[in-house]
Amino acid sequence: MTIYEIQEEIIKEFEQYTDWEDRYKRIIEYGKQLPPLNENLKTEKNKLSGCQSQVWINAKLSDGKIIFEADSDASIVKGLIALLIKVYSNRSPVEILSNPPDYFRRIGIDSHLSPTRKNGLAAMMKQIQLYAVAFKALLNKNTTQ
């Protein structure tokens, strides 16, 4: 399934909820499904700045694809990062950089978040993209040597 297809699947899922309370509950459910982040990865290096809540994102490269792991101390934020991981984990750096998170706008999440949560969501996506840029450069370096 492509990134676009996963985004469309998420959009369809959230369209069935007419009440924002139900959408928030579903986001929180996504967060609860996120595998726990190993405590030794909850370091300052992996901690995201720009978020009101504590958020940790770790990434590793495996067979040309980036695997993301994350956690947060806030249930909504944990759900948001889980939605990002659902879309962007186990993808190549080029795929990640070629597919912005338009699905958040299309399901209206961005307009229903507080300004601080919206900034946090942007910081999480920026970190995912920074990992993609770094791993893309690493892959390009390794193929030219």
ABEGO torsion letter per residue (X at the ends): XBAAAAAAAAAAAAAABABAAAAAAAAAAAAAABBBBBAAABBAAABBBGBABBBBBBBBBBGGBBBBBBBBABAAAAAAAAAAAAAABGBBAAAAAABBBAAAAAAGAAAABBAAAAAAAAAAAAAAAAAAAAAAAAAAAAAAX
